[in-house]
C-alpha cells in the first residue's frame, strides 16, 4: 500500500493529470508561478535568455514538502529546474516521466536529464530507442469515470492535431458517408500554433468525459512508431466503450479483446458498422486494477 503523503508530483497546468492526482489524494504542484498566457509567454522568453534570472519563476511552495518520492512529468520542464529540485530533495527518489513520445512535445531530451533521475516512458519504441525505463501499465483515474448515457455519437475523437488533422477529416467524411454519427474535436498543438480552419477550442477534461459517456467508441490515431498504451485506450477500458485505433501493437496488451478493439487501417473501414453493433465485453476487474493510477504509482516508486 502506498503512502500518498510521501509522494510529491509536479506537472504543469490544471488538466487531466493535475486534477486527477488531486482528486485521488496526491500532493501535486505546478512547477512554475504563472497564472495566464501572458505570464507563460514571458516565462518562456525569459528561459531562452541565459542572462535573465530563471528561478524567479520556480514554484517555491514545493520547498515546504519533505517527500520520499518525487515524480515530474515532462512538458515544459528544463534542465535547470530538475537540478533545482534535486538540490532541494537530495535524499528523495527522483523520477522523470515522459507522457509524450520523445521529441513530440515541448520537453528536454533524455540525454539532457541530469544524473540521479530515473527516466520513464509509456512507449515501447521510445524505451528501446533511448534506453528508458518502461511502465507497461499506464494509469487512469477511476474518479473520472461517468455512468453511460444513451449514445449520441458512434465515433468520438478529441485531441491535438500533431500532424493528423488532414487524415482525421478524411476519416470523418468516410464515417459520415457510412451513416455513422461522429464528434471530432481537433485542436491546435499549442496556443501559439498556426491556426487552421478546422481547429476547435480545447476542452476541459470533464467535458471530454461527458462526451465519452454518450459515445459508442473512442478513436486513437497513433503517432509514428507509437506503441504504448495511451489515454484513449484507457478511456475505452474504464468507460467500457469500444476502441478504434491505428496502433496495431494494442493486440499485445491486456486491454485487447476482439469485440472491443478495432484496428483502423487507413480508410479501409467498411466492416466498422458491424463491429460497432457487436456487444462490448467488459474486461476483468484485475485488468482495470492494473491500469489504475494507484497501481501505476506503485510500479514507478517500487521499481529498483
C-alpha positions as CSV (number, residue, x, y, z in Angstrom):
1,X,0.0,0.0,0.0
2,X,1.5,3.4,-1.0
3,X,1.6,6.3,1.4
4,X,0.5,9.3,-0.7
5,X,1.9,11.7,1.8
6,X,5.4,10.5,0.8
7,X,4.9,11.3,-2.8
8,X,5.3,14.7,-4.5
9,X,4.0,15.1,-8.0
10,X,5.0,18.1,-10.3
11,X,3.2,18.7,-13.5
12,X,2.2,21.8,-15.5
13,X,-1.3,23.0,-16.0
14,X,-4.7,22.1,-14.4
15,X,-5.6,19.3,-16.7
16,X,-6.1,15.6,-16.6
17,X,-3.0,14.6,-14.6
18,X,-3.0,17.6,-12.2
19,X,-6.8,17.4,-11.3
20,X,-6.9,13.6,-11.3
21,X,-4.0,13.4,-8.8
22,X,-5.7,15.9,-6.5
23,X,-9.0,14.1,-6.7
24,X,-7.3,10.8,-5.7
25,X,-5.4,12.3,-2.7
26,X,-1.9,13.0,-4.1
27,X,0.2,16.1,-3.4
28,X,0.6,17.9,-6.8
29,X,2.2,21.2,-7.7
30,X,2.7,23.3,-10.8
31,X,6.4,23.7,-11.5
32,X,6.1,27.4,-12.3
33,X,4.4,30.5,-10.9
34,X,2.2,31.7,-13.8
35,X,-1.5,32.4,-14.0
36,X,-2.2,33.3,-17.6
37,X,-1.0,33.0,-21.2
38,X,0.9,36.3,-21.0
39,X,2.9,35.2,-18.0
40,X,3.6,31.8,-19.7
41,X,5.0,33.6,-22.8
42,X,7.0,35.9,-20.6
43,X,8.5,32.9,-18.8
44,X,9.4,31.1,-22.0
45,X,11.1,34.2,-23.3
46,X,13.0,34.5,-20.0
47,X,14.1,30.9,-20.2
48,X,15.6,31.4,-23.6
49,X,17.8,34.2,-22.3
50,X,20.7,32.8,-20.3
51,X,21.5,36.2,-18.7
52,X,18.0,36.6,-17.2
53,X,17.0,35.0,-13.8
54,X,15.1,31.8,-14.2
55,X,14.4,30.7,-10.7
56,X,12.0,33.6,-10.0
57,X,9.5,31.5,-12.0
58,X,10.0,28.3,-10.0
59,X,7.2,27.5,-7.6
60,X,8.8,27.7,-4.2
61,X,5.8,26.1,-2.5
62,X,7.3,22.7,-3.0
63,X,10.0,23.6,-0.6
64,X,7.7,23.0,2.4
65,X,7.3,19.4,1.4
66,X,9.5,16.5,2.6
67,X,8.8,13.8,0.0
68,X,10.4,10.3,-0.1
69,X,9.5,10.2,-3.8
70,X,9.4,12.9,-6.5
71,X,7.6,12.4,-9.8
72,X,7.8,15.0,-12.5
73,X,6.0,15.0,-15.9
74,X,7.9,16.0,-19.0
75,X,6.2,19.1,-20.6
76,X,7.9,22.4,-20.2
77,X,10.5,21.1,-17.6
78,X,14.0,22.5,-18.0
79,X,17.4,21.0,-17.0
80,X,17.8,23.9,-14.5
81,X,14.5,23.1,-12.9
82,X,15.5,19.4,-12.5
83,X,18.8,20.4,-10.9
84,X,16.9,22.8,-8.5
85,X,14.5,20.1,-7.4
86,X,17.4,17.7,-7.0
87,X,19.2,20.2,-4.7
88,X,16.1,20.6,-2.5
89,X,15.4,16.9,-2.1
90,X,18.8,15.2,-2.2
91,X,17.6,12.1,-0.4
92,X,14.4,11.5,-2.4
93,X,13.9,9.0,-5.2
94,X,13.7,11.2,-8.3
95,X,11.5,10.2,-11.3
96,X,11.2,12.0,-14.6
97,X,8.3,10.7,-16.7
98,X,7.7,11.1,-20.5
99,X,3.9,11.1,-21.0
100,X,4.6,12.1,-24.6
101,X,6.8,10.4,-27.2
102,X,10.3,11.9,-27.2
103,X,10.5,14.9,-29.5
104,X,6.7,15.3,-29.8
105,X,6.2,17.9,-27.1
106,X,8.0,20.9,-25.5
107,X,10.4,18.9,-23.4
108,X,14.1,18.1,-22.9
109,X,15.6,15.0,-24.4
110,X,16.7,12.0,-22.3
111,X,20.4,12.9,-22.8
112,X,19.8,16.2,-21.1
113,X,18.2,14.9,-17.9
114,X,20.7,15.3,-15.0
115,X,22.3,12.2,-13.5
116,X,20.4,10.9,-10.5
117,X,16.9,11.0,-12.2
118,X,15.2,7.7,-13.1
119,X,13.7,8.3,-16.6
120,X,10.5,6.6,-17.6
121,X,8.3,6.3,-20.7
122,X,5.0,4.7,-21.5
123,X,6.1,3.8,-25.0
124,X,7.8,0.5,-26.1
125,X,9.6,2.2,-29.0
126,X,11.0,5.1,-27.0
127,X,12.0,2.7,-24.2
128,X,14.1,0.7,-26.7
129,X,15.5,3.6,-28.6
130,X,16.6,5.8,-25.7
131,X,17.2,3.1,-23.1
132,X,14.4,4.4,-20.8
133,X,12.6,2.6,-18.0
134,X,9.2,1.4,-19.3
135,X,5.9,1.5,-17.4
136,X,3.8,-1.1,-19.2
137,X,0.6,-0.3,-17.3
138,X,-0.2,3.4,-17.8
139,X,-2.6,4.7,-15.2
140,X,-6.1,6.1,-15.3
141,X,-8.1,7.9,-12.5
142,X,-11.2,5.9,-11.6
143,X,-12.9,9.1,-10.3
144,X,-13.1,10.4,-13.9
145,X,-15.5,7.6,-15.0
146,X,-19.1,8.6,-15.5
147,X,-22.2,6.5,-15.9
148,X,-23.1,5.6,-19.5
149,X,-25.8,7.6,-21.3
150,X,-27.9,6.7,-24.4
151,X,-25.3,7.0,-27.2
152,X,-25.3,10.2,-29.2
153,X,-22.1,9.6,-31.2
154,X,-20.8,6.4,-32.9
155,X,-17.2,7.6,-33.0
156,X,-15.6,10.3,-30.8
157,X,-12.2,11.9,-31.4
158,X,-10.9,14.7,-29.2
159,X,-7.2,15.6,-29.4
160,X,-4.4,17.8,-30.8
161,X,-3.6,17.9,-34.5
162,X,0.0,16.6,-34.2
163,X,0.1,16.2,-38.0
164,X,-3.1,14.0,-38.1
165,X,-5.6,16.7,-39.0
166,X,-6.0,16.1,-42.7
167,X,-6.3,12.4,-42.2
168,X,-8.9,12.8,-39.5
169,X,-11.0,15.0,-41.8
170,X,-10.9,12.3,-44.5
171,X,-11.8,9.6,-42.0
172,X,-14.7,11.6,-40.6
173,X,-16.0,12.1,-44.1
174,X,-15.8,8.4,-44.7
175,X,-17.6,7.6,-41.4
176,X,-20.4,10.1,-42.1
177,X,-20.8,8.6,-45.6
178,X,-21.4,5.2,-43.9
179,X,-24.2,6.7,-41.8
180,X,-22.2,6.9,-38.6
181,X,-22.6,9.8,-36.2
182,X,-19.3,11.5,-35.3
183,X,-17.9,14.1,-33.0
184,X,-14.4,15.2,-34.0
185,X,-12.7,17.9,-32.0
186,X,-9.3,18.7,-33.4
187,X,-7.4,21.4,-31.6
188,X,-4.1,23.2,-32.2
189,X,-0.9,21.7,-30.8
190,X,-0.3,24.8,-28.8
191,X,-1.7,28.3,-28.0
192,X,0.9,29.8,-30.4
193,X,0.4,27.3,-33.2
194,X,-0.6,28.4,-36.7
195,X,-4.4,28.3,-36.9
196,X,-6.3,26.0,-39.3
197,X,-9.9,26.4,-40.3
198,X,-11.0,23.2,-38.7
199,X,-9.4,23.8,-35.3
200,X,-11.8,24.0,-32.4
201,X,-11.3,25.3,-28.8
202,X,-9.6,22.9,-26.4
203,X,-12.0,21.3,-23.9
204,X,-11.8,20.7,-20.2
205,X,-11.3,17.0,-19.4
206,X,-14.6,16.9,-17.5
207,X,-16.4,17.9,-20.7
208,X,-14.5,15.2,-22.7
209,X,-15.6,12.5,-20.2
210,X,-19.2,13.7,-20.7
211,X,-18.8,13.1,-24.4
212,X,-17.2,9.6,-23.9
213,X,-20.2,8.6,-21.7
214,X,-22.5,9.2,-24.6
215,X,-20.4,7.6,-27.3
216,X,-20.2,4.1,-28.7
217,X,-16.4,4.3,-29.4
218,X,-13.3,6.5,-29.0
219,X,-10.8,6.9,-31.7
220,X,-7.0,6.9,-31.2
221,X,-4.7,7.9,-34.1
222,X,-1.3,6.8,-33.0
223,X,1.8,8.9,-33.9
224,X,4.6,7.4,-36.0
225,X,6.3,4.5,-34.2
226,X,3.9,4.9,-31.2
227,X,3.3,1.6,-29.5
228,X,2.4,2.3,-25.9
229,X,-1.0,2.4,-24.2
230,X,-2.5,5.9,-24.4
231,X,-5.2,7.8,-22.7
232,X,-7.8,6.9,-25.4
233,X,-7.1,3.2,-24.8
234,X,-7.6,3.6,-21.0
235,X,-10.8,5.6,-21.6
236,X,-12.2,2.7,-23.6
237,X,-11.3,0.3,-20.9
238,X,-12.7,2.2,-17.9
239,X,-15.8,3.7,-19.7
240,X,-16.5,0.3,-21.4
241,X,-16.8,1.8,-24.8
242,X,-15.2,0.5,-28.0
243,X,-11.7,1.5,-29.1
244,X,-10.8,2.3,-32.7
245,X,-7.1,2.6,-33.1
246,X,-4.3,2.7,-35.6
247,X,-1.9,1.2,-33.1
248,X,-1.5,-2.5,-34.1
249,X,0.5,-3.2,-31.0
250,X,-2.6,-2.9,-28.9
251,X,-3.3,-6.6,-29.7
252,X,-0.3,-7.5,-27.5
253,X,-1.8,-5.8,-24.4
254,X,-4.3,-6.9,-21.8
255,X,-6.7,-4.2,-22.9
256,X,-7.3,-6.0,-26.2
257,X,-10.4,-8.1,-26.8
258,X,-11.7,-8.7,-30.4
259,X,-15.2,-7.5,-29.6
260,X,-13.9,-4.3,-28.1
261,X,-11.0,-3.1,-30.3
262,X,-10.9,-2.3,-34.0
263,X,-7.7,-1.8,-35.9
264,X,-8.1,1.2,-38.3
265,X,-6.1,0.7,-41.5
266,X,-6.2,4.0,-43.5
267,X,-9.7,4.4,-44.9
268,X,-10.4,0.6,-45.1
269,X,-13.2,0.5,-42.6
270,X,-16.1,-1.0,-44.5
271,X,-16.8,-3.5,-41.7
272,X,-16.8,-1.0,-38.9
273,X,-20.6,-0.7,-38.6
274,X,-20.8,-4.4,-38.0
275,X,-18.1,-4.2,-35.4
276,X,-19.9,-1.3,-33.5
277,X,-23.1,-3.4,-33.5
278,X,-21.3,-6.2,-31.6
279,X,-21.7,-6.2,-27.8
280,X,-18.9,-4.7,-25.8
281,X,-17.4,-7.4,-23.5
282,X,-16.1,-5.8,-20.2
283,X,-12.6,-6.7,-19.3
284,X,-11.9,-8.5,-15.9
285,X,-11.6,-6.2,-12.9
286,X,-7.9,-7.2,-12.5
287,X,-7.2,-5.6,-15.8
288,X,-8.7,-2.3,-14.7
289,X,-6.8,-2.6,-11.4
290,X,-3.5,-3.0,-13.3
291,X,-4.3,0.2,-15.2
292,X,-5.4,2.3,-12.2
293,X,-3.4,5.3,-11.3
294,X,-2.5,4.0,-7.8
295,X,-1.0,0.8,-9.4
296,X,0.9,3.0,-11.9
297,X,2.5,4.9,-9.0
298,X,3.3,1.7,-7.2
299,X,5.2,0.5,-10.3
300,X,7.1,3.7,-10.5
301,X,8.3,4.1,-6.9
302,X,8.6,0.3,-6.3
303,X,11.0,-0.4,-9.2
304,X,14.6,-0.9,-8.3
